[in-house]
């Protein structure tokens, strides 16, 4: 696991919500350009559905990947998706809640990894 990756995706998602709400209010589109790996991670993490491309949706995703071209890589658009802010909010607010025992177990393991502490 890459340290900080998880928070980066969460913070990016919050920015999509905040900026997307403003764009919908202003009746403007916002385009998010992201690498396929990052997009897939976000979709899986927040269990997003209903992302088929619709030109009328204000929040649009243009997903790219890197394509090798001799000694360089080119950006290549591999997909276009879109959604509404209400769909993003629904996914954000309806995440499964772990049991308190599982939460404490994960928290303790993270503390042990970072600090080398023994928790009894």
Buried (B, 14 or more C-beta within 10 A) or exposed (E): EEEEEEEEBBEBBEEBBEBBBEBBEEEEBBEBEBBBEBBEBBBEBBEBEBBEEBEEBBBBBBBBBEEEEEEEEEEEEEEBBBBBBEBBEBBBEEEEEEEEEEEEEEEEEEEEEEEEEEEE
